[in-house]
Structure formats: structure tokens, C-alpha cells
Amino acid sequence: MKKPELSFWQIWNLSFGFLGVQIGYSLQNSNTSSILQSLGADLSHLSYFWLAAPLAGLIVQPIVGLFSDRTWTRFGRRIPYIMGGAVISSIALFLMPNCPVLLAFAPLAMGALILLFMDLSFNITMQPFRALVTDMLDDSQKTEGFVIQTFLINLGAVIGALLPLFMTWCGVSDAPVEGGVSRHIAYSYYLGGGILLLTVLITALKVKEYPPEQFARYNATRQDEPQPVRRGFLDLMKNMPRTMVRLGITQFCSWAALFLMWNYLKPLITASFVDPASGNVDIGAAETWTGVLNAVYPVPACIMAIFMTQLASKWGNKTVYACCLLCGAIGYFGLTAVENRYLQMLPMVFIGIAWAGILAMPYAILSRAIDARNAGAYMGIFNFTITIPQICMGLVGGLIVKAVKPFVLGGQRYELLSRVEQVQTDSTTAGWMIALAGAFMLLAALSVHFITEKHHEA
């Protein structure tokens, strides 16, 4: 039975809360490395701290997906999880800038703990949004649904990345705080947490999920047929659609590339903030500019999202997906070749096009290949293809940095270098990591050829 066609604003409301979640997630992506370094973390250790996000997603999303598939309340099927995760996420955002106060003798350990706490809550909130679009929309509107979700995600990413800059415009100091978090970053986290809670509340109040009987009719199931809904986790893994497996290869390469960029963008660009005359390094400006660059790539992603439904209708999901990923490879290689801070915006435009494809196309392809009765569980399992590559890069990233750094140093001892020379060394090393990201993204684009689009038969 065909689901009712929803209006643009009804589809918009399905994902509006994701706008706030992404603001918080963008703040984390832009500022985590900087915060951890200010609390005492070394460059070669950053990737280990960043393991918190994928580990949280690996554990939480399949569990939330499986349980939300079996949840029917008067508030809905997915909404209770979305709201619960949003409350916890907001608390985590409020706590993160206060690590030195919460645990003065070990602020870095507290930062790592709150980072894990934050990532767990983000994943609790994010996962049901994907399943909600699959639940509420007919196949004919699913691409549009995920494209609108992509637009809102990227709009949130822009806002989150620019919040520190906005704070400096409002007169909040961006001066580094010895052993602590700069005020403009702290205030951004507070505001981001408030926005997150507000937007998710709007989705919760505006969206009315289908009750069990109606959902069963739309997905051609009987109310007295529990077996499809109660399939176990291992059974779902064993019967995973081939389309999902092949998408996983592409996802592995593309998310490995993204993880490397989020880790090493700030060290890469810090060399652009060295004053040759005085030898000073403006760390506060480098932090703010990292946020600006992280705000650049969601802008072309928003624009791309506007046209993606039409492009996919004309050329097919796979063609659009592959072209987006190829643009990402160009962007990463471009970052390693550009030293001017303003010209660095151009590669980020190409990365933004890839980001649009990564957020929309895999889910548009996957949602047609899976059983809607187990959509939450399958979306959670599919999150393995996001978290596992990040875990792999987190585990080996520091080792790669340690292997590359001696070649960059050319026999010199890092500890004996001046502060400026250390910054330049870190920047060159980070450049090698971004080049590796470009190679991964190129492999992702090539792997799209092997994906087969398949429609699930109810």
C-alpha cells in the first residue's frame, strides 16, 4: 500500500531537529582537536581521542535502531529516542568547555570522558532521524527526504562552524587560555546546546508518526505477524542485502577520508598563522579559521542538495554519487597544495560537493533495498560502515604520523626546534595525512561502479 505523499514542509519537519544536532556535531568536529591540544594532548595522540565518536556509533546506533523498531508509544516510534538523546547531547555541550573546572588535576582525562559522553548522545539522537525518513516516506519521496535532510545537516554544519567567529564579532575574546578553553569556543558550545534542544523539540511536536496498524498496512504486513519485526541482530547481519555490503566498501573509503580531515585540518592550516617577522603563532586565529573552513564545505553541499533530486532522476543515484566523491578527492589533494588561507576555501568547495553525496546518496540507495519493518536496525547496522573506517584510522593514524614525522624532520629532534619550526613540522605532517584522505576518496569514487541498486520486495 502506497504511503501518503507528504508536503515539502512535512518532509522538512521530519529532519528539522537534525539541524540542531549537526550544529553540535559541527562544533565538536571543528574544535575538539584544538580543545584537546589546549588541555595537553600531543598531535600524534589526537586520532586516539577521536576514536570516541566511531566507537560510540558502533555500539549505540545498532542498539537504538533495533529497539526503536520495536517501540510503539503514544509519542511515536522514533521520537522518544530523538528527544532523550537531544537532552543528553545538550548537557554534554554545556560540560565540555568546563573540563579544567570539573577535574582540575586531570582536565585532559575529563575532556576525553565528556567527548565519549557527547558522542554517545549524538548517536542516540542521529540514528532515529534516518529511520524516521524511511518510516514516513514512500519510495517515490525517499530521495527527496534524504536530500532535505542533507540540506539541513549542512546548514547546521555552517552555523556550528561559524559560531566561534560570531562570538568574536560579539566581542567575546578568542585569546588562548592556558590549560583551558577559549571563551569564544566555550560560549559557542553553550549556544549550540540550546539550539540543539529547541530544534529537536520542534520536530517532536510537529511530526506524528504512523501508529502500528497504519504502519503495517503501508508496509504490507499483518498485525499478528511478529516474526519479521523480531528478527535478531545476527539474523539481520546474515541476511544483509548485497547492495548494503557493496555500499559499505564505498562508505569505508569515504569516511576514512573525512575522519583524517577532521583530525588534521587544524594542524595543517596553523602554519598559515605564523608571523614571519616576530615568529609568533596566532593559535586563536587558527582555531577560528578552522571553523571558517569547516563552514565553507557545507555551503556547496547545501546548494548541491537543492539540485540533487533532479540530478539523480536524470543521471541516476550511482552516477551522481561517484561524481560527488571524485570532487572530494580533488578537494583533499588541493588542500595539500594551497598555503594561502583564503585560497584554502576553494578545495573545501569540492569537499562540500562530496559531503552532499555522502550524506544523501547511500541512504537513498539503501532505503529502497531494505525491509521497512527493520529499517531502524538496518540503518544502525549500516552505521558500521561509518564507524569502522574511523576506528581503523584512529588506531593507525597516530602510527602513520610517527612514521612520517622523521622524514619531515630530516634528522632533527622535534623537541629542539623552535615553536615556529614545530608548527611547520606539524603542518607538513598533517599535509601527508590529508593526501592520504584524497587517496581514500578516489578509491571511494571508483568503488561506486560495483554498487547494484535493488528494490526490496515486501
C-alpha distance (Angstrom), angle and dihedral (degrees) to the residues before:
residue distance angle dihedral
M1 . . .
K2 3.80 . .
K3 3.79 116.2 .
P4 3.82 117.1 -124.8
E5 3.78 115.3 -90.9
L6 3.80 111.0 -108.5
S7 3.79 125.0 -144.7
F8 3.80 122.5 -115.0
W9 3.81 92.5 -101.5
Q10 3.80 92.6 47.7
I11 3.81 88.9 54.3
W12 3.82 88.8 44.7
N13 3.82 91.2 54.7
L14 3.82 91.0 52.6
S15 3.79 89.7 67.0
F16 3.81 103.6 23.3
G17 3.80 91.6 104.7
F18 3.79 88.5 57.4
L19 3.82 86.1 68.0
G20 3.81 90.5 67.1
V21 3.79 94.1 40.4
Q22 3.79 89.8 53.7
I23 3.80 91.5 49.3
G24 3.80 87.7 59.3
Y25 3.80 92.5 42.5
S26 3.81 91.0 49.4
L27 3.80 91.0 51.6
Q28 3.78 88.1 52.7
N29 3.82 94.3 47.7
S30 3.80 93.7 47.3
N31 3.79 98.9 43.6
T32 3.80 111.1 24.9
S33 3.81 95.6 89.0
S34 3.80 90.7 46.4
I35 3.82 93.6 47.4
L36 3.79 92.9 47.6
Q37 3.80 92.1 47.4
S38 3.81 89.9 50.6
L39 3.81 87.8 52.9
G40 3.81 91.3 52.6
A41 3.83 107.8 -86.3
D42 3.82 118.5 148.0
L43 3.83 122.2 -130.7
S44 3.81 92.3 -115.2
H45 3.83 90.0 54.2
L46 3.82 98.1 50.0
S47 3.80 95.4 90.0
Y48 3.81 90.2 57.1
F49 3.81 91.7 56.9
W50 3.79 89.5 48.2
L51 3.80 89.0 59.7
A52 3.81 87.2 82.0
A53 3.81 93.0 78.4
P54 3.81 100.1 51.6
L55 3.81 93.1 38.7
A56 3.80 89.4 53.9
G57 3.80 91.2 48.5
L58 3.80 92.6 46.3
I59 3.79 91.6 56.3
V60 3.79 104.5 30.0
Q61 3.80 107.0 40.4
P62 3.83 98.9 58.1
I63 3.81 90.5 45.3
V64 3.81 93.1 48.5
G65 3.80 90.5 44.9
L66 3.80 93.8 50.1
F67 3.81 94.0 46.8
S68 3.81 94.9 43.1
D69 3.83 89.1 54.0
R70 3.80 86.7 61.1
T71 3.82 97.7 40.1
W72 3.80 120.3 102.5
T73 3.80 116.4 169.2
R74 3.77 135.7 151.7
F75 3.81 86.7 -102.1
G76 3.81 92.1 55.3
R77 3.77 140.7 -100.4
R78 3.83 102.3 -78.3
I79 3.83 102.5 16.8
P80 3.85 96.8 78.7
Y81 3.81 90.5 57.9
I82 3.80 92.5 44.2
M83 3.81 92.3 52.5
G84 3.80 95.2 43.5
G85 3.81 92.1 50.5
A86 3.81 91.7 46.7
V87 3.80 93.1 56.1
I88 3.81 92.0 50.3
S89 3.83 91.5 44.9
S90 3.79 91.7 54.2
I91 3.80 91.8 50.7
A92 3.81 90.1 50.6
L93 3.81 91.6 51.4
F94 3.80 90.4 51.3
L95 3.82 91.7 50.1
M96 3.82 101.1 44.7
P97 3.84 98.4 77.3
N98 3.82 90.2 49.3
C99 3.82 98.6 61.2
P100 3.84 93.8 118.2
V101 3.82 90.3 53.2
L102 3.80 96.2 43.6
L103 3.81 94.1 50.7
A104 3.79 109.7 10.4
F105 3.82 96.9 176.4
A106 3.85 93.5 51.5
P107 3.83 110.3 21.2
L108 3.82 93.2 156.8
A109 3.81 91.1 56.4
M110 3.81 89.8 49.0
G111 3.80 90.0 48.8
A112 3.80 90.9 53.1
L113 3.82 90.8 48.2
I114 3.81 94.0 49.7
L115 3.81 90.0 45.1
L116 3.81 89.3 56.9
F117 3.83 90.2 45.1
M118 3.82 89.7 50.4
D119 3.79 93.8 48.8
L120 3.79 92.8 49.1
S121 3.79 90.8 53.7
F122 3.83 94.0 44.4
N123 3.80 89.4 54.3
I124 3.80 92.8 48.2
T125 3.80 88.2 54.7
M126 3.81 100.2 40.1
Q127 3.78 101.0 48.5
P128 3.83 98.2 63.0
F129 3.82 91.1 50.4
R130 3.82 90.2 65.3
A131 3.79 92.0 47.8
L132 3.82 91.8 44.7
V133 3.82 91.2 61.7
T134 3.82 90.2 48.9
D135 3.82 91.3 47.9
M136 3.79 97.6 48.3
L137 3.81 104.1 37.7
D138 3.78 132.5 70.7
D139 3.82 117.2 -127.1
S140 3.81 89.5 -101.6
Q141 3.83 90.8 62.1
K142 3.81 101.6 35.8
T143 3.80 96.1 93.4
E144 3.81 88.9 50.5
G145 3.81 90.1 47.4
F146 3.79 94.2 53.5
V147 3.80 91.7 42.2
I148 3.84 90.8 54.8
Q149 3.79 88.2 46.9
T150 3.80 88.2 51.5
F151 3.80 90.6 51.4
L152 3.81 92.1 51.8
I153 3.80 92.3 45.1
N154 3.79 90.7 53.8
L155 3.79 93.6 44.0
G156 3.80 87.2 53.9
A157 3.79 90.5 48.0
V158 3.81 90.7 54.3
I159 3.79 92.9 48.9
G160 3.80 93.4 45.7
A161 3.79 94.0 48.0
L162 3.82 92.8 48.4
L163 3.79 97.3 45.6
P164 3.84 93.1 91.5
L165 3.81 90.1 51.3
F166 3.81 89.8 47.5
M167 3.79 89.0 52.4
T168 3.81 91.9 53.8
W169 3.82 89.1 50.5
C170 3.82 86.9 54.4
G171 3.79 89.9 55.3
V172 3.80 100.0 -99.1
S173 3.81 111.1 145.4
D174 3.80 119.4 -110.4
A175 3.81 92.6 -167.9
P176 3.83 113.7 134.0
V177 3.80 115.0 -103.2
E178 3.80 113.5 -142.2
G179 3.80 106.9 -115.4
G180 3.80 91.7 -7.9
V181 3.80 146.8 72.5
S182 3.80 123.0 -77.8
R183 3.80 114.2 -108.9
H184 3.82 94.8 -121.3
I185 3.83 89.8 55.7
A186 3.82 92.7 45.6
Y187 3.81 93.7 50.4
S188 3.81 89.8 47.8
Y189 3.81 89.9 56.9
Y190 3.80 91.7 50.6
L191 3.80 93.5 50.3
G192 3.80 92.2 43.3
G193 3.79 91.5 53.9
G194 3.80 91.5 52.9
I195 3.82 93.4 48.8
L196 3.81 91.1 48.4
L197 3.78 92.5 55.8
L198 3.81 93.1 45.9
T199 3.83 96.9 50.5
V200 3.80 94.0 46.2
L201 3.81 89.5 50.2
I202 3.82 89.4 55.0
T203 3.82 91.2 53.8
A204 3.80 90.5 47.3
L205 3.82 91.9 52.4
K206 3.82 97.5 41.1
V207 3.81 102.1 43.8
K208 3.79 121.2 76.5
E209 3.79 110.1 -168.9
Y210 3.80 121.9 -146.6
P211 3.85 113.4 -93.5
P212 3.84 117.1 -122.0
E213 3.81 96.7 -94.7
Q214 3.79 94.2 48.8
F215 3.81 92.6 43.8
A216 3.81 89.4 51.3
R217 3.82 91.8 52.9
Y218 3.81 92.8 49.2
N219 3.80 91.1 51.3
A220 3.81 96.6 42.8
T221 3.81 96.0 -115.1
R222 3.80 133.0 129.5
Q223 3.78 121.9 -118.6
D224 3.82 89.1 -129.3
E225 3.83 93.1 52.5
P226 3.82 104.6 92.6
Q227 3.81 99.0 157.9
P228 3.84 98.4 85.2
V229 3.79 91.0 48.5
R230 3.82 94.6 45.1
R231 3.81 97.9 51.5
G232 3.79 109.4 139.1
F233 3.77 125.8 -116.6
L234 3.82 94.5 -107.9
D235 3.80 91.1 47.7
L236 3.80 90.5 52.5
M237 3.80 90.4 49.1
K238 3.80 91.7 49.1
N239 3.82 92.4 50.5
M240 3.79 96.0 42.2
P241 3.84 111.0 149.3
R242 3.82 114.6 -104.9
T243 3.80 88.9 -125.4
M244 3.81 88.9 60.8
V245 3.82 92.3 50.8
R246 3.80 93.5 51.4
L247 3.78 91.9 44.9
G248 3.79 86.0 54.5
I249 3.81 91.7 64.3
T250 3.79 91.4 53.4
Q251 3.79 91.1 44.6
F252 3.80 91.9 51.1
C253 3.79 92.8 56.8
S254 3.81 96.8 41.8
W255 3.82 96.0 46.7
A256 3.80 92.0 45.4
A257 3.81 86.2 57.5
L258 3.81 93.1 48.4
F259 3.81 92.2 48.8
L260 3.80 91.1 53.5
M261 3.81 91.3 50.4
W262 3.80 93.8 49.7
N263 3.81 89.9 49.8
Y264 3.77 100.7 45.5
L265 3.81 108.5 26.0
K266 3.80 94.2 92.2
P267 3.85 95.2 49.0
L268 3.82 88.6 45.3
I269 3.79 95.7 56.6
T270 3.82 98.8 36.6
A271 3.82 90.3 86.7
S272 3.81 87.4 66.0
F273 3.83 88.4 65.8
V274 3.79 97.8 58.9
D275 3.79 114.6 116.6
P276 3.84 104.1 -138.9
A277 3.81 92.1 -158.7
S278 3.80 99.5 52.2
G279 3.79 99.7 20.4
N280 3.81 90.6 -129.7
V281 3.80 122.6 144.0
D282 3.81 116.4 -143.8
I283 3.80 99.4 -145.2
G284 3.83 93.8 171.9
A285 3.81 91.7 55.5
A286 3.81 90.3 46.8
E287 3.82 90.0 53.7
T288 3.79 91.3 49.7
W289 3.82 92.6 46.7
T290 3.80 90.8 50.5
G291 3.79 86.3 58.4
V292 3.81 90.5 48.7
L293 3.81 92.1 52.7
N294 3.80 90.0 46.5
A295 3.80 86.6 53.1
V296 3.81 92.3 51.1
Y297 3.79 100.2 62.5
P298 3.83 96.5 53.1
V299 3.84 89.9 56.8
P300 3.84 96.1 67.7
A301 3.80 86.2 38.9
C302 3.83 89.1 58.9
I303 3.79 90.9 47.8
M304 3.80 91.7 46.3
A305 3.80 90.0 50.1
I306 3.82 90.5 58.6
F307 3.80 91.2 60.4
M308 3.79 100.6 29.9
T309 3.80 96.6 92.0
Q310 3.80 91.1 54.6
L311 3.81 93.0 43.5
A312 3.79 91.5 49.8
S313 3.81 90.9 49.0
K314 3.80 90.9 53.5
W315 3.81 103.2 36.5
G316 3.81 103.3 19.3
N317 3.80 132.2 -108.3
K318 3.81 94.5 -88.4
T319 3.81 95.6 53.4
V320 3.80 93.0 48.3
Y321 3.81 90.7 45.4
A322 3.82 93.9 51.4
C323 3.81 93.5 47.0
C324 3.80 90.9 50.5
L325 3.80 92.0 52.1
L326 3.80 91.9 47.5
C327 3.80 88.4 55.7
G328 3.80 87.8 53.4
A329 3.80 91.6 55.6
I330 3.80 89.9 51.4
G331 3.80 89.8 50.5
Y332 3.80 95.3 52.0
F333 3.78 93.9 48.2
G334 3.81 88.1 46.4
L335 3.82 91.6 55.7
T336 3.79 90.7 58.1
A337 3.81 91.3 52.9
V338 3.83 99.9 45.9
E339 3.82 121.5 78.1
N340 3.81 100.9 168.8
R341 3.79 108.7 96.6
Y342 3.81 93.5 -139.4
L343 3.80 94.9 47.0
Q344 3.81 87.3 52.8
M345 3.79 86.1 76.5
L346 3.82 91.2 70.6
P347 3.83 96.7 64.4
M348 3.80 88.2 45.9
V349 3.82 88.6 60.5
F350 3.81 89.9 59.5
I351 3.80 90.5 46.0
G352 3.81 88.1 52.1
I353 3.80 91.2 57.7
A354 3.80 88.9 53.0
W355 3.81 90.4 47.8
A356 3.81 90.7 55.6
G357 3.79 90.9 53.3
I358 3.81 93.7 45.8
L359 3.81 92.7 52.4
A360 3.80 97.6 46.2
M361 3.79 115.5 22.6
P362 3.83 101.8 56.2
Y363 3.80 91.4 51.5
A364 3.80 93.4 44.6
I365 3.81 89.1 53.2
L366 3.80 95.1 41.4
S367 3.82 97.5 46.0
R368 3.81 90.5 62.9
A369 3.80 93.3 49.7
I370 3.82 100.6 51.6
D371 3.79 134.5 72.9
A372 3.82 108.2 -100.4
R373 3.82 89.5 -143.6
N374 3.80 88.7 67.7
A375 3.81 97.8 31.2
G376 3.80 94.9 123.1
A377 3.79 93.7 51.6
Y378 3.79 93.1 45.5
M379 3.80 92.0 47.5
G380 3.80 87.7 51.3
I381 3.80 92.0 48.8
F382 3.80 89.6 46.9
N383 3.79 87.1 58.0
F384 3.83 85.8 71.7
T385 3.81 85.4 75.2
I386 3.82 87.9 60.1
T387 3.78 99.9 40.5
I388 3.82 102.6 39.6
P389 3.83 94.9 58.8
Q390 3.79 89.8 48.7
I391 3.79 91.1 49.7
C392 3.80 90.2 49.8
M393 3.80 91.9 49.6
G394 3.78 90.8 44.8
L395 3.79 91.4 54.2
V396 3.81 97.1 45.0
G397 3.83 99.6 29.3
G398 3.79 94.4 82.4
L399 3.80 90.9 45.9
I400 3.80 90.8 52.0
V401 3.82 90.5 49.4
K402 3.81 90.4 51.4
A403 3.82 90.2 48.9
V404 3.82 94.3 48.0
K405 3.81 98.5 42.3
P406 3.87 96.5 71.1
F407 3.81 89.6 57.0
V408 3.81 90.1 49.8
L409 3.81 92.0 47.5
G410 3.80 93.1 49.3
G411 3.80 94.3 -148.0
Q412 3.82 96.9 -41.6
R413 3.80 122.2 125.0
Y414 3.79 113.5 -113.3
E415 3.81 92.8 -144.7
L416 3.81 91.6 57.5
L417 3.80 95.0 52.8
S418 3.78 122.7 100.9
R419 3.81 118.6 -105.4
V420 3.82 90.7 -101.8
E421 3.81 92.3 49.4
Q422 3.80 90.4 49.9
V423 3.81 90.8 52.3
Q424 3.81 90.9 49.3
T425 3.80 91.2 48.1
D426 3.81 91.5 50.7
S427 3.79 90.0 47.4
T428 3.81 93.4 52.8
T429 3.80 91.4 46.3
A430 3.81 90.5 49.7
G431 3.80 88.2 50.9
W432 3.80 89.8 61.3
M433 3.81 89.3 52.6
I434 3.81 91.8 51.0
A435 3.83 89.3 49.9
L436 3.80 87.7 53.9
A437 3.81 87.5 52.9
G438 3.81 88.8 54.7
A439 3.80 90.6 53.7
F440 3.80 91.1 51.3
M441 3.81 92.0 49.5
L442 3.81 91.0 50.8
L443 3.81 89.9 53.1
A444 3.82 89.0 49.4
A445 3.81 91.2 54.8
L446 3.80 91.7 50.4
S447 3.81 93.3 47.6
V448 3.83 93.1 59.1
H449 3.82 87.6 78.1
F450 3.82 89.7 71.9
I451 3.83 96.3 52.8
T452 3.81 114.5 107.2
E453 3.78 118.1 -156.4
K454 3.79 112.1 -137.0
H455 3.79 133.9 176.8
H456 3.80 118.0 -138.0
E457 3.78 115.2 -123.4
A458 3.81 110.9 -139.2
